Amino acid sequence: MQTITMERKIVGVAAFMGMTAIILGAFGAHALKNYLSIPQLNTFETGVRYQMYHALFLGFLGANPFLAAKAKTIVFRLIVFGVIFFSGSLYLIATKNLSGINFKPIGIITPIGGALLIGGWGLLFWNMIKKKQ
């Protein structure tokens, strides 16, 4: 029963992450285009793109019957925190002109987020190749 609950949680977070990626993408393309420079818009778009990639990844993860519940939970957490750190920091850095706050010092969490995302993919890969036929 706990596995079904975790799978529902993963798919629910995937849906929320995908929905917010679409909202943020539209917001960036329409509302922010008059306020941000091209490099800032590109940074914002990179955050949206990676958020959507990982929303789809989580959808796959939730539907994957070949991964043990413990590994699935760890991959899920790595991806969620990776997206928060990676995409979230890019959103803040890209919109610093609007907020008036220099988020550049938190830029260190961007590569930490990237490392978490890589770790999530790597753990999935490792668990799939060690799985016996």
N, C-alpha and C positions, 0 to 999 in steps of 0.2 A: 504494500500500500504506500509506503514511503517513497518508493521509486516513482510511482504514478504522480504523487504530489510534487516531487522534484521536477519531473518532466513537464508538468503543467506550469510550474514556476518558471522554468527555463523558456518555454514557448511564450508565456505571458510577457516576460521581460524582453524577449526577442520582438514581439509585436509592438510593445511600447517603444523600444529602441528604434525600430523601423519607422513607426509613426512619427516620433519626434525628429528623426533624421529628415523625413519628408517635409515636415513643418519648418525645421531650421533651414533646409535647402531652399525652400520657397521664400522664406524670410530673407535669406542672404541674397537671393537672385533678384528680389523685387524691392524690399524695404531698405536693405543695406547698400545697394549699388550706388546710391547717390551720396553716401557718407563715407565709404571706405575706398581706399586706393585699390588698384588692380592686385598688387601683391597681398594686401590684407584680405581681399575677397578670395584670392586663391588659397590663402591659409585657412580661411573659414570653410571653404569648399572641401579642402583636404580633410578637415575634421568631420564634415558631414559624410563624405565618401567612406571614410574608415568606420564611422558609426554604422552606416548602412551595411557595409561588408560584414561587420560583426553581428549585426542583427540577423542577417541571413545565416551566418555561421551558427548562432545560437539556435535558430530554427532547426537547422540540421542536427545540432547536438541533442536537442530535446527529442527528436524523432529517431535518433540512432539507437537501435536495440543491441548493438554489439559492444557497448562500453559499460563497464561496471559502474554502479551508482556512485561509489566513492570517487572514481576518476572523473565521472561526469560532473560531480559537484565541484571538484577542484578546477577543472577546465572552465566551468561556468564562472566561478569567482575570478579567475585570472582574466577572463575576457571582460567581464563587467567592470572590474577595477581598471583594466587596461584602457577601455573606452572612456571611462570617466577621466582618467589622468591624461590620456593622449588627446582625444577629441575635445574634452572640456578645457584643457589648457590652450589648445589652438583657438577655440571660440573666444576665450578671454583675451588672449594676446592679439587676435585680429581686431577685436572691437575696443581696444584701449583708447582710441580717439573719442569714442562715444561716451565711455564711462569716465574718462579723465583719470583713470587709475592705470599706472604702469605695472602691468602684469608680467613684464619681462623677467623679473627675478623668479617667478614660478615656472619659467620655461624649463627648468631642470626636471620637472615632473613629466614633460612630454616624452623624453626618451625612456623614463621609467615606465610610462604607460605602454610605449612601444615594446619594451622588454617583456612586460606582462602579456601583451598580445602574442608575441612570439612564443612565450612559455606555454600559453594555452594551446596554440597550434602544435607546438612540439610535444606536449603531453598527449594530445590526441593521436599524433603520429606514432609516438612510442607505444601507446596502448594498442593501437591497431596492428603494428608489426609484431608485437610480442604475443598477440592473441593466437591461440592455436586454431587450426582449421577445423 
